Amino acid sequence: FFDNIFKDNGDGGTYKTTGTEEIDGKSVVKVEQSDDTGTATGYVLVDGKHYLVKLERTEGYQPGKLEFSDFNKEFEVDAPSEDEVIDLSTLQ
């Protein structure tokens, strides 16, 4: 999913705005990019800071969706314990 959403493979693919809608009561502009693997749509806030609030690929290879919120909010992160860590080099 992450490899294909809004990828730029240098083929001169185009991005285009395809209208506006509301997400969580806020106005967003839709930006689409299409290639031979499908179409990806990004939703960017219109007012205030133009944060990307949603990305989705509804067709093509590896469809999926990401939603972003709580911009600039403080949060804490705890490191995982040793038994919760996987060495990715051991996976095939």
N, C-alpha and C positions, 0 to 999 in steps of 0.2 A: 504494500500500500504506500509506504513512505517513499519508496523509490520512484513511483510513477505519478504521484500527485504534484502538479505544477513543475514537472521536470523540464529542464531546458537542454535539449539535446542538440542545439545549434542548427536545427533544421529551418529556422525562421518561422516557427509556429507563432500564431497570433493569439493575443489576449483581447477579449472584447467585453464591454459592459453589456449586460442583458436585462437591465431594469433594476428596480428597487423593490424591497419588501420590508417587513418588520420581523425582527427576531427579539424576543423578550421585551416587546414594546419599544424597541429602538429601530430607527430607520437605517437600512443597510443597502449598499449597492452590490449587485452581483457581478463578478468578474469571471469569465469562462475562458478556458484554454482547452483546445481539442487537438488530438493527434490520432495516430492509427491504433492506439491502445484504449481510447475512450475520451471522455470529457471530464474535466475537473472544474469545480466551481468554488470560488472564494467569496466570502461575504464580509464586506468592510464597512465599519461604522461611518455614517455620513457626518454626524455632528461631533464636535469636540475632536479628540485625537482619533485618527482614522485607524483604529485597531482592527486586525483581522479576527473575527469572532467565530468563523466556521469555515471549514474546508470539507468538501465532499467529492467523492467520485462514485457516481451511481451506476455507471455502466463500464464495460470493458474489463480489463485485467485488474484483479484485486480491488473491488469496490470497498469503500469504507467512509467513515466520517470522523472528524475531529472538531470539538467545540472548545472555545477558549473563553474564560471569564475571570473575574476577580483581579483585574489588572492593577498592578502596583500595590497589592495587599501583602502584608508581611505574613510569613509562614515559617514553620520550623521543619527541619528534616533530620531524622535520626538515621545514622548509618546502620545497615543491616548487620545482624550477627553473622559469624563465620559460617554457620550451617544454612544461612539463607543466601549465600553467594555462590554463583556458578562461574567456573572458569570457561569462558566461551571458546577458548582454543581447544578444549577437550570435546567439543561437540562436532559432529560431522553431518 
